[in-house]
Amino acid sequence: MNASHRPLVKVGPGRSAGLGADRGADFGGILHHWSPAPVPRASLWLHGLGLLAVAAEPAVWPQVLGLVACNHALLGALMHPRSALLGPIMVRLPASQPRAVALTFDDGPDPAVTPRVLDLLDHAGARASFFAIGERAQRHGALLREVVRRGHTVENHSHRHRASFACGGLGALRREVVRAQQAIADATGVAPRCFRAPMGLRSPLLDPVLATEGLRLVAWTRRGYDTRPGDPRRVLDRLVSGLAGRDILLLHDGGLPNGAAGVPPVLAVLPALLARIAKAGLSAVSLAGVPSRPEAAGAAAGQ
Ligand SMILES: [Zn+2]
């Protein structure tokens, strides 16, 4: 078990206690742990000043409503998977890992695919991180324990992986994050430290939820688009084009079609990808070396 992942013993209020989240959002806890990025901070000020303006002079409500609508349109435009304007996001490994490439697999675990991915990784002496869906973690707990036993990490990819995830309110987002966090911790005994949003789309409300749970938002440097039927060679080309140390690569070990070779693309691509990483003098690693979110250390210390 990797020491840098924190074992889930019992978590305090405002954290994976979670399941507190089923009672709704803990706004006090969120405000305690969250330090907003400039764009959400400005947005919060705009909403507050708008409310004050309408309270002082009700006739200005159409102008205030127009401003707030523009603000929401702007926030929507910033939901791009790799945008850092709504809060911290990791698209490359830290500078302390100059010769490492992080392999990440989303949407599992899948009993038909994940064990074969594990065997391929073992064969190459590689490590990886698996962004698991909470509902799948509940169904395939033994498989997730095997992932951890073989030296990989399991991270949080929401509980149900709904396409509407990014449209949810604060309470809905928190339930998705916390339920998956608990399901994975129940299965493996280790609480994830990283989160990746379904489809990569981030809500402006996501960062405060992740701050409360001490989770880092992790996107990717390049992705293979391996959930689309097509030629595995194109998947490989997308992943290795410009391959360099600190890359975070995205593949999938769940929800996959069979590719042209009659197997899910990840199985056709992974041996060649691992060989290319080794040939470039790089090491395939998990996200275990990524430092914890700074607020997480503070939160733990304060509890
Ligand atoms: Zn996904």
Residues whose N, C-alpha, C, O or C-beta is under 5 A from the ligand:
A	BS01	ZN	D106 D107 P198 M199
